[in-house]
Amino acid sequence: MTEITNTVKTPIKKIAKNPFSLCPKTPEEKAYIQSLKEILKNKRRGDWKLIAEMLNIPTKSAQSAFYRVYQKNHFECVDALKKIIKNRTQLLKVHD
């Protein structure tokens, strides 16, 4: 009776999942995925909406295109998010 069983109260460890559709096989792909993760660290609330307005696509499509590497609109979304982050940092530097 001392056996441990999984019940509702016992938490189950979750395995960290890669949010990107690309499974990196080469060093270049690993570096690219790492750069996407760095871009995501600087993303703020409302950025997906701005990207969607810039590219004339729905907000959810902009977010999905960012995570789906080599799919339609992926590189446009990445470039748009880089521009938004760059403009934000420049504006914050001007006011400091």
C-alpha positions in Angstrom: 0.0 0.0 0.0 3.0 2.3 -0.1 2.9 2.5 -3.9 2.7 6.0 -5.3 0.0 6.4 -8.0 -0.8 9.3 -10.2 -3.9 11.0 -8.9 -5.5 14.3 -9.5 -3.5 15.8 -6.7 -0.1 14.5 -7.9 1.4 17.0 -10.4 2.8 15.5 -13.6 6.0 17.0 -15.0 5.5 18.6 -18.3 8.1 18.2 -21.1 9.2 21.5 -22.6 8.0 21.6 -26.1 9.6 23.6 -28.9 7.0 26.1 -30.1 8.5 26.3 -33.6 7.5 23.9 -36.3 11.2 23.4 -37.4 13.2 20.7 -35.7 16.8 22.0 -36.1 19.2 19.6 -37.7 22.1 21.9 -38.7 24.0 24.5 -36.8 22.5 27.2 -39.0 19.0 26.1 -38.1 19.8 25.9 -34.4 21.2 29.5 -34.6 18.1 30.7 -36.4 15.8 29.2 -33.8 17.9 30.8 -31.1 17.6 34.2 -32.8 13.8 33.7 -33.0 13.7 33.0 -29.3 15.7 36.1 -28.6 13.3 38.2 -30.7 10.4 36.7 -28.7 12.0 37.8 -25.4 11.7 41.4 -26.6 8.2 41.1 -27.9 5.5 43.0 -26.0 1.7 42.9 -25.8 0.1 44.2 -29.0 3.0 43.4 -31.3 1.1 40.7 -33.1 -1.7 43.2 -33.8 0.8 45.7 -35.2 2.4 43.0 -37.4 -1.1 42.0 -38.7 -1.8 45.6 -39.6 1.5 46.0 -41.4 1.0 42.8 -43.4 -2.8 43.1 -43.9 -3.4 39.6 -42.4 -5.4 38.5 -39.3 -3.6 38.7 -35.9 -3.7 35.0 -35.3 -2.3 34.3 -38.8 0.6 36.7 -38.0 1.4 34.8 -34.8 1.1 31.4 -36.4 3.3 32.4 -39.4 6.0 33.5 -36.9 6.1 30.1 -35.3 5.9 28.1 -38.6 9.3 28.4 -40.0 9.6 28.3 -43.9 5.8 28.8 -44.3 3.9 31.6 -46.0 4.5 35.0 -44.4 7.1 33.7 -41.9 10.0 35.9 -43.0 7.7 38.9 -43.4 6.5 38.5 -39.8 10.0 38.1 -38.5 11.2 41.3 -40.3 8.1 43.2 -39.1 8.7 42.2 -35.5 12.3 43.2 -35.7 11.3 46.6 -37.1 8.8 47.1 -34.3 11.3 46.1 -31.6 14.0 48.3 -33.1 11.7 51.3 -33.3 10.5 50.8 -29.7 14.1 50.7 -28.4 15.1 53.8 -30.4 12.1 55.7 -29.0 12.9 54.7 -25.5 16.5 55.8 -25.9 15.4 59.2 -27.2 13.3 59.8 -24.1 15.9 58.8 -21.6 
